[in-house]
Amino acid sequence: MEINIKPTYKQYLVWDKLFNDYTKYIMFGGGAGGGKSWLICDWLIYMCFKYPGTKWFLGREELKRLMGSTFITFCKVMSAHNISSELWKLNGQYNYIQFLNGSRIDFLDMKYLPSDPLYERFGSMEFTGGALEEVGEIHFTGFDMLKSRIGRTLNLEYNIPSKILLTCNPKKNWAYFLFYRPWKEKKLDKDKCFIQALYNDNEYTAKQYRDNLSSMSDKVLKQRLMFGLWEYDDDPSRLFEYDSIIDMFTNEAKRGLKYCIVDQSGRGKDRTVITLWDGLFIYKIITMKEGISMQELDKILRQEQIPRSKCLVDEDGVGFGIVKDMTGIKGFVNNASAIKSTRKPKKEKDQEKIETNYANLKSQCWDTLANYVNSGKIGIYKDIPTEYKELIIEDLDHIKQTNMDKDQSFRVTTKEDIKEEIGRSTDCGDTLMMRMMFVLKDRIKVSFAFC
């Protein structure tokens, strides 16, 4: 059988990577209309017919959407190549396509299940290779598990390099940090590749997608899907506006009393992070690979002329010892109760309303920080090292409200979920969040002053 494939230029670049010996993970897309699904189907069909008996996977976050979109494209591709339906058959009960020559494509439901957080349901499967659609929707652990399942079916016999082909639209999850950003900075690992394809890179449908995308009224969606801008995000659960995060590095925030905020390194943590504040302005950041000692912290406070009463240390974990032994140092406990004013104003119109019921102090402080950042009240020194700047941007950009659709207390993303997305703790961002405890307590003092 001869399959006549006519790829776009960007698709051709992907085909080149699919057959080299060193690129193992290829991410393609970054916008709407670039021919992502068609390329996946072309590749899997070609490999199944060329190499009898091989086994492949095609996954998406929900099997229902895979069958309602990618499988429809699969049928169109088969028809475009005039491939007889007698040569393949869909098994709807067990969700796979069986080819007459023994090759097979398994459809995988990549949905994250609390009962199977490590995706052990894929642990015994063996594939030649495979593809994942819309990886912005897929949990990193699912991708990580499948990396260990390829290269196991007839790869040596046919000399087929093991590959996973990924497609995406812009999304700030692991795909951004593993593929897009390193690609943008020209630091992408040799075993990975990102090939950006937007609507105008696909001559077959460019006009149709241009008209459809141009008519979109949602600015964020248009920036993402039409122009392939990853820094825009339309997730309503996200607390921080991206532009406001960037503005912090040029804001001239209110100065005042000086503060020292310490996120202490502990077992399994990357580093100790210390932010030094002049009012609502960060004027210095200090990091240490190991935990900070009481002597080192005392030296910093003396040099910066910051009283101990204005020093806050993360009390969860090893920071407890510093709070306990250094007189006057304040401690921050993430799961402590939220701070509420109990003042009784003389006039009802002066009543300070607390409209949000917070699950804990951490959630309250993150929400307060978001309000301050989004209203331009936080500033950071302009010559901050690039590394720290990027860490702060990433940290704040991943903080979300986790229960928007439920009648429950306001709660933010857990550290475990964030680690799953970006592979580390939000140590820099946590020091900004902790600074808000002083803001909240100062509010109460001001409120009582007017009673």
Contacts in CASP RR format, 6 or more apart in sequence:
PFRMAT RR
TARGET T0000
AUTHOR 0000-0000-0000
METHOD contacts of the structure
MODEL  1
MEINIKPTYKQYLVWDKLFNDYTKYIMFGGGAGGGKSWLICDWLIYMCFK
YPGTKWFLGREELKRLMGSTFITFCKVMSAHNISSELWKLNGQYNYIQFL
NGSRIDFLDMKYLPSDPLYERFGSMEFTGGALEEVGEIHFTGFDMLKSRI
GRTLNLEYNIPSKILLTCNPKKNWAYFLFYRPWKEKKLDKDKCFIQALYN
DNEYTAKQYRDNLSSMSDKVLKQRLMFGLWEYDDDPSRLFEYDSIIDMFT
NEAKRGLKYCIVDQSGRGKDRTVITLWDGLFIYKIITMKEGISMQELDKI
LRQEQIPRSKCLVDEDGVGFGIVKDMTGIKGFVNNASAIKSTRKPKKEKD
QEKIETNYANLKSQCWDTLANYVNSGKIGIYKDIPTEYKELIIEDLDHIK
QTNMDKDQSFRVTTKEDIKEEIGRSTDCGDTLMMRMMFVLKDRIKVSFAF
C
1 49 0 8 1.000
1 83 0 8 1.000
1 87 0 8 1.000
3 45 0 8 1.000
3 46 0 8 1.000
3 49 0 8 1.000
3 81 0 8 1.000
3 83 0 8 1.000
4 81 0 8 1.000
5 15 0 8 1.000
5 42 0 8 1.000
5 46 0 8 1.000
7 14 0 8 1.000
7 15 0 8 1.000
7 39 0 8 1.000
7 42 0 8 1.000
8 34 0 8 1.000
8 35 0 8 1.000
8 197 0 8 1.000
8 201 0 8 1.000
8 202 0 8 1.000
8 203 0 8 1.000
8 204 0 8 1.000
9 201 0 8 1.000
10 28 0 8 1.000
10 34 0 8 1.000
10 195 0 8 1.000
10 196 0 8 1.000
10 197 0 8 1.000
10 201 0 8 1.000
10 202 0 8 1.000
11 28 0 8 1.000
11 35 0 8 1.000
11 38 0 8 1.000
11 39 0 8 1.000
11 42 0 8 1.000
11 197 0 8 1.000
13 195 0 8 1.000
14 26 0 8 1.000
14 28 0 8 1.000
14 39 0 8 1.000
14 165 0 8 1.000
14 195 0 8 1.000
15 43 0 8 1.000
17 23 0 8 1.000
17 26 0 8 1.000
17 193 0 8 1.000
17 195 0 8 1.000
18 26 0 8 1.000
18 43 0 8 1.000
18 163 0 8 1.000
18 165 0 8 1.000
19 161 0 8 1.000
20 161 0 8 1.000
21 161 0 8 1.000
22 190 0 8 1.000
22 191 0 8 1.000
23 163 0 8 1.000
23 190 0 8 1.000
23 191 0 8 1.000
23 192 0 8 1.000
23 193 0 8 1.000
24 161 0 8 1.000
24 162 0 8 1.000
24 163 0 8 1.000
24 164 0 8 1.000
24 191 0 8 1.000
24 192 0 8 1.000
25 147 0 8 1.000
25 163 0 8 1.000
25 164 0 8 1.000
25 166 0 8 1.000
25 179 0 8 1.000
25 191 0 8 1.000
25 192 0 8 1.000
25 193 0 8 1.000
26 163 0 8 1.000
26 164 0 8 1.000
26 165 0 8 1.000
26 166 0 8 1.000
26 192 0 8 1.000
26 193 0 8 1.000
26 194 0 8 1.000
26 195 0 8 1.000
27 135 0 8 1.000
27 166 0 8 1.000
27 167 0 8 1.000
27 168 0 8 1.000
27 175 0 8 1.000
27 179 0 8 1.000
27 180 0 8 1.000
27 192 0 8 1.000
27 193 0 8 1.000
27 194 0 8 1.000
27 195 0 8 1.000
28 36 0 8 1.000
28 39 0 8 1.000
28 165 0 8 1.000
28 166 0 8 1.000
28 167 0 8 1.000
28 168 0 8 1.000
28 194 0 8 1.000
28 195 0 8 1.000
28 197 0 8 1.000
29 35 0 8 1.000
29 36 0 8 1.000
29 167 0 8 1.000
29 168 0 8 1.000
29 169 0 8 1.000
29 195 0 8 1.000
29 196 0 8 1.000
29 197 0 8 1.000
29 198 0 8 1.000
30 168 0 8 1.000
30 169 0 8 1.000
30 170 0 8 1.000
30 180 0 8 1.000
30 196 0 8 1.000
30 197 0 8 1.000
30 198 0 8 1.000
30 228 0 8 1.000
30 230 0 8 1.000
31 168 0 8 1.000
31 169 0 8 1.000
31 170 0 8 1.000
31 196 0 8 1.000
31 197 0 8 1.000
31 198 0 8 1.000
31 199 0 8 1.000
31 224 0 8 1.000
31 225 0 8 1.000
31 226 0 8 1.000
31 228 0 8 1.000
32 169 0 8 1.000
32 198 0 8 1.000
32 199 0 8 1.000
32 209 0 8 1.000
32 213 0 8 1.000
32 225 0 8 1.000
32 226 0 8 1.000
33 197 0 8 1.000
33 198 0 8 1.000
33 199 0 8 1.000
33 202 0 8 1.000
33 205 0 8 1.000
33 209 0 8 1.000
34 197 0 8 1.000
34 198 0 8 1.000
34 199 0 8 1.000
34 201 0 8 1.000
34 202 0 8 1.000
34 205 0 8 1.000
34 209 0 8 1.000
35 197 0 8 1.000
35 202 0 8 1.000
35 204 0 8 1.000
35 205 0 8 1.000
36 133 0 8 1.000
36 167 0 8 1.000
36 168 0 8 1.000
36 197 0 8 1.000
37 69 0 8 1.000
37 70 0 8 1.000
37 73 0 8 1.000
37 133 0 8 1.000
37 167 0 8 1.000
38 73 0 8 1.000
38 76 0 8 1.000
38 77 0 8 1.000
39 165 0 8 1.000
39 167 0 8 1.000
40 58 0 8 1.000
40 70 0 8 1.000
40 131 0 8 1.000
40 133 0 8 1.000
40 165 0 8 1.000
40 167 0 8 1.000
41 70 0 8 1.000
41 73 0 8 1.000
41 74 0 8 1.000
41 77 0 8 1.000
42 77 0 8 1.000
43 131 0 8 1.000
43 165 0 8 1.000
44 56 0 8 1.000
44 58 0 8 1.000
44 105 0 8 1.000
44 130 0 8 1.000
44 131 0 8 1.000
45 74 0 8 1.000
45 77 0 8 1.000
45 78 0 8 1.000
45 81 0 8 1.000
45 83 0 8 1.000
47 54 0 8 1.000
47 56 0 8 1.000
47 103 0 8 1.000
47 128 0 8 1.000
47 160 0 8 1.000
48 54 0 8 1.000
48 56 0 8 1.000
48 88 0 8 1.000
48 99 0 8 1.000
48 101 0 8 1.000
48 103 0 8 1.000
48 104 0 8 1.000
48 105 0 8 1.000
49 87 0 8 1.000
49 99 0 8 1.000
49 101 0 8 1.000
49 103 0 8 1.000
51 103 0 8 1.000
51 128 0 8 1.000
51 154 0 8 1.000
51 158 0 8 1.000
51 160 0 8 1.000
52 99 0 8 1.000
52 101 0 8 1.000
52 102 0 8 1.000
52 103 0 8 1.000
53 99 0 8 1.000
53 101 0 8 1.000
53 102 0 8 1.000
53 103 0 8 1.000
53 104 0 8 1.000
53 153 0 8 1.000
53 154 0 8 1.000
54 103 0 8 1.000
54 104 0 8 1.000
54 128 0 8 1.000
54 153 0 8 1.000
54 154 0 8 1.000
54 158 0 8 1.000
54 160 0 8 1.000
55 103 0 8 1.000
55 104 0 8 1.000
55 105 0 8 1.000
55 106 0 8 1.000
55 126 0 8 1.000
55 127 0 8 1.000
55 128 0 8 1.000
55 129 0 8 1.000
55 153 0 8 1.000
55 154 0 8 1.000
56 103 0 8 1.000
56 104 0 8 1.000
56 105 0 8 1.000
56 106 0 8 1.000
56 127 0 8 1.000
56 128 0 8 1.000
56 129 0 8 1.000
56 130 0 8 1.000
56 131 0 8 1.000
57 105 0 8 1.000
57 106 0 8 1.000
57 107 0 8 1.000
57 108 0 8 1.000
57 125 0 8 1.000
57 127 0 8 1.000
57 129 0 8 1.000
57 130 0 8 1.000
57 131 0 8 1.000
57 146 0 8 1.000
57 149 0 8 1.000
58 66 0 8 1.000
58 70 0 8 1.000
58 105 0 8 1.000
58 106 0 8 1.000
58 107 0 8 1.000
58 108 0 8 1.000
58 130 0 8 1.000
58 131 0 8 1.000
58 132 0 8 1.000
58 133 0 8 1.000
59 66 0 8 1.000
59 107 0 8 1.000
59 108 0 8 1.000
59 109 0 8 1.000
59 110 0 8 1.000
59 131 0 8 1.000
59 132 0 8 1.000
59 133 0 8 1.000
60 66 0 8 1.000
60 69 0 8 1.000
60 70 0 8 1.000
60 108 0 8 1.000
60 109 0 8 1.000
60 110 0 8 1.000
60 132 0 8 1.000
60 133 0 8 1.000
60 134 0 8 1.000
60 137 0 8 1.000
60 138 0 8 1.000
61 110 0 8 1.000
61 111 0 8 1.000
61 134 0 8 1.000
61 137 0 8 1.000
61 138 0 8 1.000
62 109 0 8 1.000
62 110 0 8 1.000
62 111 0 8 1.000
62 137 0 8 1.000
63 95 0 8 1.000
63 107 0 8 1.000
63 108 0 8 1.000
63 109 0 8 1.000
63 111 0 8 1.000
66 107 0 8 1.000
66 109 0 8 1.000
66 133 0 8 1.000
67 107 0 8 1.000
69 133 0 8 1.000
70 133 0 8 1.000
71 90 0 8 1.000
71 107 0 8 1.000
74 97 0 8 1.000
78 85 0 8 1.000
78 88 0 8 1.000
86 100 0 8 1.000
87 99 0 8 1.000
87 100 0 8 1.000
87 101 0 8 1.000
88 97 0 8 1.000
88 98 0 8 1.000
88 99 0 8 1.000
88 100 0 8 1.000
89 97 0 8 1.000
89 98 0 8 1.000
90 96 0 8 1.000
90 97 0 8 1.000
91 97 0 8 1.000
91 98 0 8 1.000
95 106 0 8 1.000
95 107 0 8 1.000
95 109 0 8 1.000
96 104 0 8 1.000
96 105 0 8 1.000
96 106 0 8 1.000
96 107 0 8 1.000
97 104 0 8 1.000
97 105 0 8 1.000
97 107 0 8 1.000
98 104 0 8 1.000
106 125 0 8 1.000
106 127 0 8 1.000
108 122 0 8 1.000
108 146 0 8 1.000
110 132 0 8 1.000
110 137 0 8 1.000
110 138 0 8 1.000
110 139 0 8 1.000
110 142 0 8 1.000
112 139 0 8 1.000
112 141 0 8 1.000
112 142 0 8 1.000
117 141 0 8 1.000
118 141 0 8 1.000
118 145 0 8 1.000
119 139 0 8 1.000
119 141 0 8 1.000
119 142 0 8 1.000
119 144 0 8 1.000
119 145 0 8 1.000
119 146 0 8 1.000
120 145 0 8 1.000
122 142 0 8 1.000
122 145 0 8 1.000
122 146 0 8 1.000
122 149 0 8 1.000
123 145 0 8 1.000
123 148 0 8 1.000
123 149 0 8 1.000
125 149 0 8 1.000
126 149 0 8 1.000
126 151 0 8 1.000
126 152 0 8 1.000
126 153 0 8 1.000
127 146 0 8 1.000
127 149 0 8 1.000
127 150 0 8 1.000
127 151 0 8 1.000
127 152 0 8 1.000
127 153 0 8 1.000
128 150 0 8 1.000
128 151 0 8 1.000
128 152 0 8 1.000
128 153 0 8 1.000
128 154 0 8 1.000
128 155 0 8 1.000
128 160 0 8 1.000
128 162 0 8 1.000
129 150 0 8 1.000
129 151 0 8 1.000
129 153 0 8 1.000
129 162 0 8 1.000
129 163 0 8 1.000
129 164 0 8 1.000
130 146 0 8 1.000
130 150 0 8 1.000
130 163 0 8 1.000
130 164 0 8 1.000
130 165 0 8 1.000
131 164 0 8 1.000
131 165 0 8 1.000
131 166 0 8 1.000
131 167 0 8 1.000
132 138 0 8 1.000
132 143 0 8 1.000
132 146 0 8 1.000
132 164 0 8 1.000
132 165 0 8 1.000
132 166 0 8 1.000
132 167 0 8 1.000
133 167 0 8 1.000
134 167 0 8 1.000
134 168 0 8 1.000
134 169 0 8 1.000
135 143 0 8 1.000
135 166 0 8 1.000
135 167 0 8 1.000
135 168 0 8 1.000
135 171 0 8 1.000
135 173 0 8 1.000
135 174 0 8 1.000
135 175 0 8 1.000
136 168 0 8 1.000
136 169 0 8 1.000
136 171 0 8 1.000
136 173 0 8 1.000
136 175 0 8 1.000
137 171 0 8 1.000
139 420 0 8 1.000
140 173 0 8 1.000
140 174 0 8 1.000
140 420 0 8 1.000
140 421 0 8 1.000
141 420 0 8 1.000
143 164 0 8 1.000
143 166 0 8 1.000
143 174 0 8 1.000
146 164 0 8 1.000
147 164 0 8 1.000
150 162 0 8 1.000
150 163 0 8 1.000
150 164 0 8 1.000
151 160 0 8 1.000
151 162 0 8 1.000
154 160 0 8 1.000
155 161 0 8 1.000
155 162 0 8 1.000
166 175 0 8 1.000
166 179 0 8 1.000
168 175 0 8 1.000
168 179 0 8 1.000
169 224 0 8 1.000
169 225 0 8 1.000
169 228 0 8 1.000
170 176 0 8 1.000
170 180 0 8 1.000
170 224 0 8 1.000
170 225 0 8 1.000
170 228 0 8 1.000
170 229 0 8 1.000
170 230 0 8 1.000
170 232 0 8 1.000
171 230 0 8 1.000
171 233 0 8 1.000
172 230 0 8 1.000
172 233 0 8 1.000
172 397 0 8 1.000
172 398 0 8 1.000
173 421 0 8 1.000
174 420 0 8 1.000
174 421 0 8 1.000
174 422 0 8 1.000
174 423 0 8 1.000
176 230 0 8 1.000
177 394 0 8 1.000
177 421 0 8 1.000
177 422 0 8 1.000
177 423 0 8 1.000
178 192 0 8 1.000
179 188 0 8 1.000
179 192 0 8 1.000
179 194 0 8 1.000
180 194 0 8 1.000
180 230 0 8 1.000
181 230 0 8 1.000
182 188 0 8 1.000
182 189 0 8 1.000
182 192 0 8 1.000
183 194 0 8 1.000
188 194 0 8 1.000
196 228 0 8 1.000
198 226 0 8 1.000
198 227 0 8 1.000
198 228 0 8 1.000
199 205 0 8 1.000
199 206 0 8 1.000
199 209 0 8 1.000
199 210 0 8 1.000
199 213 0 8 1.000
199 226 0 8 1.000
200 206 0 8 1.000
200 210 0 8 1.000
202 209 0 8 1.000
213 222 0 8 1.000
213 225 0 8 1.000
213 226 0 8 1.000
214 222 0 8 1.000
214 226 0 8 1.000
216 222 0 8 1.000
216 225 0 8 1.000
216 226 0 8 1.000
218 234 0 8 1.000
220 232 0 8 1.000
220 233 0 8 1.000
220 234 0 8 1.000
221 234 0 8 1.000
223 229 0 8 1.000
223 232 0 8 1.000
224 230 0 8 1.000
224 232 0 8 1.000
224 233 0 8 1.000
224 234 0 8 1.000
231 242 0 8 1.000
232 242 0 8 1.000
233 242 0 8 1.000
233 397 0 8 1.000
235 400 0 8 1.000
236 404 0 8 1.000
237 400 0 8 1.000
237 401 0 8 1.000
237 402 0 8 1.000
237 404 0 8 1.000
238 397 0 8 1.000
238 399 0 8 1.000
238 400 0 8 1.000
239 366 0 8 1.000
239 367 0 8 1.000
239 370 0 8 1.000
239 396 0 8 1.000
239 399 0 8 1.000
239 400 0 8 1.000
239 401 0 8 1.000
239 412 0 8 1.000
240 370 0 8 1.000
240 373 0 8 1.000
240 374 0 8 1.000
240 396 0 8 1.000
240 397 0 8 1.000
240 399 0 8 1.000
241 373 0 8 1.000
241 374 0 8 1.000
242 397 0 8 1.000
244 373 0 8 1.000
244 374 0 8 1.000
244 375 0 8 1.000
244 376 0 8 1.000
245 373 0 8 1.000
245 392 0 8 1.000
245 393 0 8 1.000
245 396 0 8 1.000
245 397 0 8 1.000
246 393 0 8 1.000
247 376 0 8 1.000
248 373 0 8 1.000
248 376 0 8 1.000
248 378 0 8 1.000
248 379 0 8 1.000
248 380 0 8 1.000
248 392 0 8 1.000
249 379 0 8 1.000
249 380 0 8 1.000
249 382 0 8 1.000
249 384 0 8 1.000
249 389 0 8 1.000
250 382 0 8 1.000
251 376 0 8 1.000
251 377 0 8 1.000
251 378 0 8 1.000
251 379 0 8 1.000
251 380 0 8 1.000
252 281 0 8 1.000
252 379 0 8 1.000
253 279 0 8 1.000
253 280 0 8 1.000
253 281 0 8 1.000
253 376 0 8 1.000
253 377 0 8 1.000
253 378 0 8 1.000
253 379 0 8 1.000
254 279 0 8 1.000
254 280 0 8 1.000
254 281 0 8 1.000
254 377 0 8 1.000
255 278 0 8 1.000
255 279 0 8 1.000
255 280 0 8 1.000
255 281 0 8 1.000
256 278 0 8 1.000
256 279 0 8 1.000
257 279 0 8 1.000
257 310 0 8 1.000
258 276 0 8 1.000
258 277 0 8 1.000
258 278 0 8 1.000
258 279 0 8 1.000
258 304 0 8 1.000
258 305 0 8 1.000
258 306 0 8 1.000
258 310 0 8 1.000
259 276 0 8 1.000
259 277 0 8 1.000
259 279 0 8 1.000
259 306 0 8 1.000
259 310 0 8 1.000
259 311 0 8 1.000
259 312 0 8 1.000
259 435 0 8 1.000
259 438 0 8 1.000
260 274 0 8 1.000
260 275 0 8 1.000
260 276 0 8 1.000
260 277 0 8 1.000
260 297 0 8 1.000
260 300 0 8 1.000
260 301 0 8 1.000
260 304 0 8 1.000
260 306 0 8 1.000
260 310 0 8 1.000
260 311 0 8 1.000
260 312 0 8 1.000
261 274 0 8 1.000
261 275 0 8 1.000
261 276 0 8 1.000
261 277 0 8 1.000
261 311 0 8 1.000
261 312 0 8 1.000
261 431 0 8 1.000
261 432 0 8 1.000
261 434 0 8 1.000
261 435 0 8 1.000
262 272 0 8 1.000
262 273 0 8 1.000
262 274 0 8 1.000
262 292 0 8 1.000
262 297 0 8 1.000
262 311 0 8 1.000
262 312 0 8 1.000
262 313 0 8 1.000
262 314 0 8 1.000
262 319 0 8 1.000
262 322 0 8 1.000
262 431 0 8 1.000
263 272 0 8 1.000
263 273 0 8 1.000
263 274 0 8 1.000
263 314 0 8 1.000
263 427 0 8 1.000
263 428 0 8 1.000
263 430 0 8 1.000
263 431 0 8 1.000
263 434 0 8 1.000
264 272 0 8 1.000
264 291 0 8 1.000
264 292 0 8 1.000
264 313 0 8 1.000
264 314 0 8 1.000
264 317 0 8 1.000
264 318 0 8 1.000
264 319 0 8 1.000
264 322 0 8 1.000
265 271 0 8 1.000
265 272 0 8 1.000
265 288 0 8 1.000
265 289 0 8 1.000
265 290 0 8 1.000
265 291 0 8 1.000
265 292 0 8 1.000
265 318 0 8 1.000
265 427 0 8 1.000
266 291 0 8 1.000
266 317 0 8 1.000
266 318 0 8 1.000
267 318 0 8 1.000
269 425 0 8 1.000
269 427 0 8 1.000
270 424 0 8 1.000
270 425 0 8 1.000
270 427 0 8 1.000
271 287 0 8 1.000
271 288 0 8 1.000
271 289 0 8 1.000
271 427 0 8 1.000
272 287 0 8 1.000
272 288 0 8 1.000
272 289 0 8 1.000
272 290 0 8 1.000
272 291 0 8 1.000
272 292 0 8 1.000
272 427 0 8 1.000
273 285 0 8 1.000
273 286 0 8 1.000
273 287 0 8 1.000
273 427 0 8 1.000
273 428 0 8 1.000
273 429 0 8 1.000
273 430 0 8 1.000
273 431 0 8 1.000
274 285 0 8 1.000
274 286 0 8 1.000
274 287 0 8 1.000
274 288 0 8 1.000
274 292 0 8 1.000
274 300 0 8 1.000
274 431 0 8 1.000
275 282 0 8 1.000
275 284 0 8 1.000
275 285 0 8 1.000
275 428 0 8 1.000
275 431 0 8 1.000
275 432 0 8 1.000
275 435 0 8 1.000
276 282 0 8 1.000
276 283 0 8 1.000
276 284 0 8 1.000
276 285 0 8 1.000
276 286 0 8 1.000
276 300 0 8 1.000
276 304 0 8 1.000
276 306 0 8 1.000
277 283 0 8 1.000
277 435 0 8 1.000
280 372 0 8 1.000
280 377 0 8 1.000
280 378 0 8 1.000
280 379 0 8 1.000
281 378 0 8 1.000
281 379 0 8 1.000
281 380 0 8 1.000
281 381 0 8 1.000
282 378 0 8 1.000
282 379 0 8 1.000
282 380 0 8 1.000
282 381 0 8 1.000
282 384 0 8 1.000
282 432 0 8 1.000
283 381 0 8 1.000
284 304 0 8 1.000
284 381 0 8 1.000
285 384 0 8 1.000
285 385 0 8 1.000
285 388 0 8 1.000
285 428 0 8 1.000
286 300 0 8 1.000
287 388 0 8 1.000
288 296 0 8 1.000
291 318 0 8 1.000
292 322 0 8 1.000
294 322 0 8 1.000
294 325 0 8 1.000
294 326 0 8 1.000
297 311 0 8 1.000
297 313 0 8 1.000
297 322 0 8 1.000
297 326 0 8 1.000
297 329 0 8 1.000
298 326 0 8 1.000
300 306 0 8 1.000
301 307 0 8 1.000
301 308 0 8 1.000
301 311 0 8 1.000
308 326 0 8 1.000
308 327 0 8 1.000
308 328 0 8 1.000
308 329 0 8 1.000
309 328 0 8 1.000
309 330 0 8 1.000
310 438 0 8 1.000
311 328 0 8 1.000
311 329 0 8 1.000
311 330 0 8 1.000
312 329 0 8 1.000
312 330 0 8 1.000
312 331 0 8 1.000
312 332 0 8 1.000
312 434 0 8 1.000
312 435 0 8 1.000
312 437 0 8 1.000
312 438 0 8 1.000
313 319 0 8 1.000
313 322 0 8 1.000
313 323 0 8 1.000
313 329 0 8 1.000
313 330 0 8 1.000
313 331 0 8 1.000
313 332 0 8 1.000
314 331 0 8 1.000
314 332 0 8 1.000
314 334 0 8 1.000
314 430 0 8 1.000
314 434 0 8 1.000
315 323 0 8 1.000
315 331 0 8 1.000
315 332 0 8 1.000
315 333 0 8 1.000
316 332 0 8 1.000
316 333 0 8 1.000
316 334 0 8 1.000
316 335 0 8 1.000
322 329 0 8 1.000
323 329 0 8 1.000
323 330 0 8 1.000
323 331 0 8 1.000
330 437 0 8 1.000
332 361 0 8 1.000
332 434 0 8 1.000
332 437 0 8 1.000
333 361 0 8 1.000
334 360 0 8 1.000
334 361 0 8 1.000
334 362 0 8 1.000
335 360 0 8 1.000
335 361 0 8 1.000
335 362 0 8 1.000
336 360 0 8 1.000
336 361 0 8 1.000
337 360 0 8 1.000
337 361 0 8 1.000
338 357 0 8 1.000
338 358 0 8 1.000
338 359 0 8 1.000
338 360 0 8 1.000
338 361 0 8 1.000
338 363 0 8 1.000
338 364 0 8 1.000
339 361 0 8 1.000
339 364 0 8 1.000
339 437 0 8 1.000
339 440 0 8 1.000
339 441 0 8 1.000
339 444 0 8 1.000
340 354 0 8 1.000
341 352 0 8 1.000
341 354 0 8 1.000
341 443 0 8 1.000
341 444 0 8 1.000
341 447 0 8 1.000
341 448 0 8 1.000
343 352 0 8 1.000
343 444 0 8 1.000
343 447 0 8 1.000
343 448 0 8 1.000
343 451 0 8 1.000
344 451 0 8 1.000
345 351 0 8 1.000
345 352 0 8 1.000
345 447 0 8 1.000
345 450 0 8 1.000
345 451 0 8 1.000
346 451 0 8 1.000
350 450 0 8 1.000
352 447 0 8 1.000
356 364 0 8 1.000
356 367 0 8 1.000
356 410 0 8 1.000
357 409 0 8 1.000
357 410 0 8 1.000
358 364 0 8 1.000
358 367 0 8 1.000
358 409 0 8 1.000
358 410 0 8 1.000
358 411 0 8 1.000
359 408 0 8 1.000
359 409 0 8 1.000
359 410 0 8 1.000
359 411 0 8 1.000
360 411 0 8 1.000
361 437 0 8 1.000
362 412 0 8 1.000
362 433 0 8 1.000
363 409 0 8 1.000
363 410 0 8 1.000
363 411 0 8 1.000
363 412 0 8 1.000
364 410 0 8 1.000
364 436 0 8 1.000
364 440 0 8 1.000
365 433 0 8 1.000
365 434 0 8 1.000
365 436 0 8 1.000
365 437 0 8 1.000
365 440 0 8 1.000
366 399 0 8 1.000
366 412 0 8 1.000
366 433 0 8 1.000
366 436 0 8 1.000
367 410 0 8 1.000
367 412 0 8 1.000
368 436 0 8 1.000
368 439 0 8 1.000
368 440 0 8 1.000
369 378 0 8 1.000
369 396 0 8 1.000
369 432 0 8 1.000
369 433 0 8 1.000
369 435 0 8 1.000
369 436 0 8 1.000
370 399 0 8 1.000
372 378 0 8 1.000
372 436 0 8 1.000
372 439 0 8 1.000
373 396 0 8 1.000
378 432 0 8 1.000
380 389 0 8 1.000
380 392 0 8 1.000
388 428 0 8 1.000
391 427 0 8 1.000
391 428 0 8 1.000
391 429 0 8 1.000
392 428 0 8 1.000
392 429 0 8 1.000
392 432 0 8 1.000
394 422 0 8 1.000
394 426 0 8 1.000
395 426 0 8 1.000
395 427 0 8 1.000
395 428 0 8 1.000
395 429 0 8 1.000
395 430 0 8 1.000
395 432 0 8 1.000
396 429 0 8 1.000
396 432 0 8 1.000
398 413 0 8 1.000
398 418 0 8 1.000
398 421 0 8 1.000
398 422 0 8 1.000
398 426 0 8 1.000
399 412 0 8 1.000
399 413 0 8 1.000
399 418 0 8 1.000
399 426 0 8 1.000
400 412 0 8 1.000
400 413 0 8 1.000
401 410 0 8 1.000
401 411 0 8 1.000
401 412 0 8 1.000
402 411 0 8 1.000
402 412 0 8 1.000
402 413 0 8 1.000
402 414 0 8 1.000
402 417 0 8 1.000
403 409 0 8 1.000
403 410 0 8 1.000
403 411 0 8 1.000
415 425 0 8 1.000
415 426 0 8 1.000
418 425 0 8 1.000
418 426 0 8 1.000
419 425 0 8 1.000
END
